[in-house]
Each structure stands twice: as C-alpha cells, then as structure tokens.
C-alpha cells in the first residue's frame, strides 16, 4: 500500500500511526472527568484549602495526580483522618477516581492544600486551578473564594 513511499517515510508514517493508536486506546475504557462546585474558603493565614466534586462518567478509571495555580507557591493533595479523637492530615500522591464514580473533596477528608497563598485573595474572587489526571489530562476550573464557615478555618483544618 505504501510501497511507493521511500523507506524513511514509511517508517515515519508507521511510527506516527502507532503513537496515535496508543494515545487513543492505551487504557481499557475511557475517562470523562468533570469538576464541579470548586471553592476555596478565604485563607486565614499563609495556607488555604480547595474543595470540589470530581466525577468520572467514563467507563475507565482515572486518578488525580497533580494541581497547579498561580495564586500559591504549590498545591498538595491531602487527606484528613480522625484516629482516636485526633484529627491528622497527610499528603497523598493522588486520588483514585473510579469509572462512574464521584469523589467529594471536603473539610475533614480529601482536599487540596494551597501553600503560601496570595494574601490579597478576597471573597468573590475566582482562582484558576489546573488539575492533572492520568487519563483525562488537564482540566482547568475556576474556584470561587468563599467566606469561612463553621469549623473550616482554611489553613487550620
């Protein structure tokens, strides 16, 4: 079929075809990640937290592996746990998002920790967060700065 092409061009075409097929069908199933209800309680100190709902309406599992924003030095994925009446928080390397699943990032559980956040953020501002998923790639979402309520102290959770 491609015998009329020079050998080097056949190699390029074949290699490109392999890359395209790998990108389209590398995983069993596909991810269809959406992000909703993104919010950041107004930080009361140098750090803050972001909360949202992650949904995977695809037929393949996915995983949140990173987050970036221009308003903080860095963003870490954290999980809070309660053991024997003591709340603790630790960084995790990602959040699994099963096919057809929904994950809530909320106070007292999984959340995004914004380190060294811009001190000029005010209620009503919006912040762009770029979430990186293993399968779905990057999703940028606007998170609104909301007032602190109840036990959520932003940096003190």
TORLUMRO-279529 format. One record per residue: z, y, x of N, C-alpha, C in turn; residue in three letters; residue number from 1. Coordinates in steps of 0.001 Angstrom, whole numbers. Layout:
! residues N
ATOM      n_Z      n_Y      n_X     ca_Z     ca_Y     ca_X      c_Z      c_Y      c_X  type  seq
ATOM        Z        Y        X        Z        Y        X        Z        Y        X   ALA  NUM
...
This chain:
! residues 157
ATOM      n_Z      n_Y      n_X     ca_Z     ca_Y     ca_X      c_Z      c_Y      c_X  type  seq
ATOM        0    -1183      821        0        0        0        0     1255      871   UNK    1
ATOM      794     1250     1941      864     2423     2805      164     2166     4136   UNK    2
ATOM     -698     1181     4167    -1342      793     5418    -2232     1892     5987   UNK    3
ATOM    -2650     2826     5132    -3479     3924     5617    -2665     4972     6381   UNK    4
ATOM    -1337     4919     6276     -472     5881     6977     -211     5420     8405   UNK    5
ATOM      -48     6365     9326      353     5995    10684     1712     5292    10646   UNK    6
ATOM     1990     4463    11620     3235     3679    11654     4469     4567    11585   UNK    7
ATOM     4486     5663    12314     5668     6530    12313     5924     7107    10926   UNK    8
ATOM     4862     7414    10175     5033     7975     8839     5536     6906     7873   UNK    9
ATOM     5090     5649     8037     5595     4555     7188     7091     4380     7396   UNK   10
ATOM     7562     4514     8644     8996     4392     8943     9772     5514     8256   UNK   11
ATOM     9251     6740     8316     9912     7875     7670     9976     7672     6159   UNK   12
ATOM     8877     7264     5548     8847     7046     4095     9816     5930     3708   UNK   13
ATOM     9796     4834     4438    10690     3709     4127    12145     4118     4290   UNK   14
ATOM    12452     4839     5367    13832     5285     5597    14308     6241     4525   UNK   15
ATOM    13455     7155     4110    13801     8095     3050    14046     7358     1740   UNK   16
ATOM    13220     6369     1442    13390     5587      219    14739     4882      213   UNK   17
ATOM    15128     4302     1342    16425     3630     1442    17556     4613     1201   UNK   18
ATOM    17492     5807     1803    18540     6806     1620    18648     7253      173   UNK   19
ATOM    17528     7471     -482    17542     7885    -1882    18145     6792    -2751   UNK   20
ATOM    17752     5561    -2545    18302     4457    -3330    19787     4292    -3079   UNK   21
ATOM    20228     4445    -1859    21656     4322    -1545    22444     5428    -2221   UNK   22
ATOM    21918     6634    -2232    22620     7756    -2859    22705     7573    -4368   UNK   23
ATOM    21678     7007    -4968    21654     6848    -6421    22429     5631    -6898   UNK   24
ATOM    22458     4585    -6112    23033     3356    -6630    24024     2715    -5702   UNK   25
ATOM    24677     3504    -4858    25585     2938    -3882    26809     2292    -4497   UNK   26
ATOM    27301     2810    -5614    28511     2277    -6223    28151     1511    -7483   UNK   27
ATOM    29006      566    -7826    28805     -161    -9072    29308      734   -10191   UNK   28
ATOM    28431     1311   -10949    28820     2227   -12003    28729     3653   -11515   UNK   29
ATOM    28827     4582   -12454    28736     5985   -12074    29923     6749   -12626   UNK   30
ATOM    30263     7804   -11902    31375     8650   -12273    30852     9870   -13016   UNK   31
ATOM    31563    10290   -14029    31234    11509   -14766    32531    12287   -14932   UNK   32
ATOM    32941    12971   -13866    34235    13646   -13835    34138    15034   -14449   UNK   33
ATOM    35113    15359   -15298    35270    16706   -15818    36697    17163   -15552   UNK   34
ATOM    36849    18465   -15425    38153    19067   -15167    38408    20082   -16267   UNK   35
ATOM    39600    20032   -16879    39923    20977   -17943    41356    21470   -17807   UNK   36
ATOM    41647    22554   -18513    42992    23123   -18601    43581    23436   -17226   UNK   37
ATOM    42764    23948   -16306    43248    24278   -14960    44062    25571   -15010   UNK   38
ATOM    45263    25517   -14434    46151    26674   -14439    47058    26644   -13221   UNK   39
ATOM    47498    27822   -12823    48418    27983   -11700    49536    28903   -12171   UNK   40
ATOM    50759    28400   -12310    51863    29305   -12622    51994    30350   -11514   UNK   41
ATOM    52243    31606   -11905    52306    32680   -10922    53284    32300    -9811   UNK   42
ATOM    52797    32204    -8586    53678    31791    -7488    54842    32766    -7308   UNK   43
ATOM    56044    32193    -7144    57248    32996    -6952    57612    33102    -5472   UNK   44
ATOM    56802    32520    -4615    57067    32531    -3189    55782    32275    -2440   UNK   45
ATOM    55879    31755    -1233    54677    31564     -417    53784    30410     -876   UNK   46
ATOM    54317    29513    -1688    53548    28352    -2149    53445    28354    -3662   UNK   47
ATOM    52465    27634    -4163    52286    27513    -5600    51756    26141    -5955   UNK   48
ATOM    51613    25906    -7237    51128    24613    -7713    50011    24833    -8720   UNK   49
ATOM    49068    23898    -8754    47993    23936    -9744    48054    22667   -10574   UNK   50
ATOM    47823    22840   -11864    47861    21736   -12812    46557    21718   -13611   UNK   51
ATOM    46181    20542   -14093    44940    20394   -14852    44845    18980   -15381   UNK   52
ATOM    43765    18712   -16117    43453    17367   -16577    42138    16943   -15941   UNK   53
ATOM    42131    15757   -15348    40928    15160   -14780    40497    14022   -15698   UNK   54
ATOM    39228    13983   -16040    38715    12921   -16907    37477    12315   -16270   UNK   55
ATOM    37385    10990   -16354    36218    10273   -15848    35601     9512   -17013   UNK   56
ATOM    34553    10089   -17579    33882     9466   -18719    32749     8546   -18290   UNK   57
ATOM    32643     8291   -16986    31618     7396   -16479    32075     5951   -16513   UNK   58
ATOM    31231     5057   -16024    31570     3638   -16001    31965     3154   -14606   UNK   59
ATOM    32157     4089   -13678    32605     3737   -12331    33858     4509   -11970   UNK   60
ATOM    34748     3873   -11225    35974     4533   -10776    35635     5649    -9797   UNK   61
ATOM    36555     6608    -9659    36375     7695    -8700    37740     8036    -8122   UNK   62
ATOM    37752     8986    -7207    39004     9355    -6536    38915    10803    -6075   UNK   63
ATOM    39923    11602    -6424    40041    12957    -5907    40583    12861    -4491   UNK   64
ATOM    39846    13418    -3526    40245    13274    -2117    40492    14596    -1405   UNK   65
ATOM    40198    15716    -2049    40426    16990    -1386    40238    18160    -2323   UNK   66
ATOM    40858    19283    -1951    40767    20511    -2741    40766    21692    -1778   UNK   67
ATOM    39960    22693    -2097    39911    23914    -1298    39932    25120    -2219   UNK   68
ATOM    40447    26238    -1697    40411    27518    -2395    40492    28632    -1358   UNK   69
ATOM    39992    29787    -1739    40037    30946     -844    41365    31686     -910   UNK   70
ATOM    42250    31342    -1855    43485    32108    -2033    44709    31450    -1403   UNK   71
ATOM    44507    30366     -658    45619    29687       25    45132    29172     1371   UNK   72
ATOM    46071    29059     2309    45717    28526     3625    45205    27105     3500   UNK   73
ATOM    45850    26304     2648    45412    24939     2401    45936    24465     1049   UNK   74
ATOM    45343    23369      584    45771    22744     -669    46019    21273     -380   UNK   75
ATOM    47178    20780     -812    47527    19376     -638    47706    18732    -2010   UNK   76
ATOM    47414    17455    -2078    47652    16680    -3293    49059    16101    -3174   UNK   77
ATOM    49900    16374    -4169    51298    15949    -4123    51659    15135    -5355   UNK   78
ATOM    52734    14361    -5181    53317    13624    -6297    54816    13822    -6263   UNK   79
ATOM    55377    14213    -7405    56830    14330    -7537    57351    13065    -8199   UNK   80
ATOM    58484    12596    -7718    59111    11405    -8296    60598    11657    -8477   UNK   81
ATOM    61183    10965    -9428    62607    11059    -9699    63242     9712    -9378   UNK   82
ATOM    64099     9692    -8355    64808     8474    -7952    66300     8720    -7946   UNK   83
ATOM    67032     7950    -8752    68488     8083    -8847    68918     9522    -9090   UNK   84
ATOM    68195    10199    -9979    68548    11564   -10342    68122    12626    -9342   UNK   85
ATOM    67409    12232    -8292    66977    13188    -7273    65453    13312    -7312   UNK   86
ATOM    64984    14538    -7504    63552    14800    -7526    63074    15005    -6093   UNK   87
ATOM    62004    14301    -5750    61403    14486    -4430    59896    14634    -4588   UNK   88
ATOM    59274    15192    -3565    57840    15435    -3608    57254    14992    -2279   UNK   89
ATOM    56113    14310    -2352    55434    13905    -1123    53943    14083    -1273   UNK   90
ATOM    53283    14324     -137    51831    14442     -122    51229    13049     -258   UNK   91
ATOM    50139    12953    -1027    49386    11705    -1165    47959    11970     -705   UNK   92
ATOM    47253    10902     -328    45908    11091      229    44813    11165     -828   UNK   93
ATOM    45159    11015    -2088    44170    11121    -3149    44736    10691    -4481   UNK   94
ATOM    43922    10867    -5504    44302    10461    -6859    43185     9590    -7408   UNK   95
ATOM    43515     8339    -7732    42545     7427    -8330    42261     7852    -9765   UNK   96
ATOM    40984     7846   -10116    40559     8217   -11457    39680     7094   -11997   UNK   97
ATOM    40289     6169   -12745    39530     5001   -13214    38459     5378   -14234   UNK   98
ATOM    37443     4552   -14322    36386     4746   -15315    37019     4823   -16699   UNK   99
ATOM    36619     5820   -17473    37152     6005   -18822    38561     6557   -18848   UNK  100
ATOM    39104     6941   -17699    40497     7372   -17624    40683     8875   -17595   UNK  101
ATOM    41918     9275   -17880    42343    10665   -17802    43635    10713   -16996   UNK  102
ATOM    43714    11692   -16114    44906    11889   -15302    45382    13317   -15516   UNK  103
ATOM    46670    13463   -15849    47267    14781   -16004    47934    15186   -14700   UNK  104
ATOM    47585    16350   -14199    48310    16946   -13089    49255    17941   -13733   UNK  105
ATOM    50568    17688   -13601    51556    18453   -14345    52857    18553   -13563   UNK  106
ATOM    53731    19504   -13963    55030    19616   -13287    55794    18292   -13376   UNK  107
ATOM    56413    17916   -12280    57196    16691   -12249    56379    15451   -11979   UNK  108
ATOM    55094    15588   -11727    54226    14447   -11466    53201    14791   -10404   UNK  109
ATOM    51988    14316   -10602    50895    14668    -9695    50544    16136    -9877   UNK  110
ATOM    50252    16823    -8766    49854    18225    -8826    49196    18617    -7507   UNK  111
ATOM    48623    19805    -7490    48040    20347    -6269    48980    21411    -5731   UNK  112
ATOM    49313    21318    -4465    50225    22266    -3822    49403    23252    -3011   UNK  113
ATOM    49499    24536    -3357    48808    25590    -2641    49772    26175    -1615   UNK  114
ATOM    49426    26083     -343    50304    26532      735    49866    27896     1254   UNK  115
ATOM    50848    28779     1440    50596    30143     1904    49572    30834     1007   UNK  116
ATOM    49946    30946     -256    49060    31508    -1272    49051    33037    -1190   UNK  117
ATOM    47953    33637    -1605    47801    35094    -1644    48920    35695    -2501   UNK  118
ATOM    49741    36589    -1931    50875    37143    -2691    50456    38130    -3775   UNK  119
ATOM    49205    38546    -3801    48755    39537    -4775    48237    38924    -6071   UNK  120
ATOM    48328    37614    -6229    47860    36981    -7463    48725    37442    -8634   UNK  121
ATOM    48074    37784    -9744    48790    38263   -10920    48381    37456   -12142   UNK  122
ATOM    49273    37422   -13121    48986    36732   -14373    47668    37257   -14936   UNK  123
ATOM    46796    36343   -15339    45495    36699   -15881    44368    36588   -14866   UNK  124
ATOM    44693    36601   -13570    43665    36398   -12545    43122    34977   -12659   UNK  125
ATOM    41914    34763   -12160    41381    33414   -12059    41107    33089   -10601   UNK  126
ATOM    41317    31834   -10262    41175    31337    -8906    40186    30182    -8927   UNK  127
ATOM    39214    30215    -8029    38263    29107    -7923    38870    28002    -7067   UNK  128
ATOM    38904    26789    -7603    39350    25604    -6877    38157    24666    -6762   UNK  129
ATOM    37870    24202    -5567    36786    23243    -5369    37407    21880    -5107   UNK  130
ATOM    37224    20968    -6052    37758    19621    -5962    36674    18692    -5433   UNK  131
ATOM    37040    17826    -4497    36085    16886    -3932    36461    15472    -4360   UNK  132
ATOM    35499    14801    -5001    35669    13425    -5463    34784    12516    -4623   UNK  133
ATOM    35230    11295    -4388    34434    10348    -3605    33081    10092    -4239   UNK  134
ATOM    33029     9909    -5545    31780     9565    -6214    31072    10756    -6821   UNK  135
ATOM    31810    11606    -7503    31208    12719    -8240    30887    13917    -7358   UNK  136
ATOM    31361    13900    -6125    31112    15043    -5247    32044    16194    -5567   UNK  137
ATOM    31549    17413    -5396    32393    18585    -5598    32251    19153    -7000   UNK  138
ATOM    33386    19574    -7530    33444    20272    -8810    34257    21534    -8562   UNK  139
ATOM    33701    22699    -8932    34459    23942    -8815    34915    24343   -10201   UNK  140
ATOM    36191    24673   -10298    36784    25024   -11580    37584    26315   -11393   UNK  141
ATOM    37608    27146   -12431    38422    28357   -12408    39773    28041   -13022   UNK  142
ATOM    40830    28331   -12266    42202    28137   -12744    42802    29506   -13018   UNK  143
ATOM    43377    29659   -14192    43991    30936   -14552    45428    30994   -14037   UNK  144
ATOM    45809    32172   -13547    47201    32403   -13164    47957    32678   -14464   UNK  145
ATOM    48981    31858   -14733    49753    31961   -15972    51205    32281   -15639   UNK  146
ATOM    51956    32809   -16617    53367    33113   -16353    54165    31842   -16094   UNK  147
ATOM    55224    31978   -15306    56155    30871   -15102    56896    30622   -16395   UNK  148
ATOM    57102    29337   -16742    57848    28990   -17941    58799    27851   -17630   UNK  149
ATOM    59893    27804   -18379    60840    26683   -18269    61249    26393   -16847   UNK  150
ATOM    61249    25093   -16515    61699    24657   -15198    60635    24724   -14138   UNK  151
ATOM    59426    25153   -14488    58348    25223   -13499    58466    26510   -12715   UNK  152
ATOM    58831    26397   -11469    59005    27589   -10635    57875    27775    -9663   UNK  153
ATOM    56785    27059    -9876    55651    27206    -8962    55961    26608    -7617   UNK  154
ATOM    56512    27398    -6723    56772    26915    -5353    58045    26114    -5245   UNK  155
ATOM    58899    26131    -6261    60191    25465    -6174    60242    24126    -6899   UNK  156
ATOM    59111    23604    -7328    59124    22379    -8122    59411    21226    -7215   UNK  157
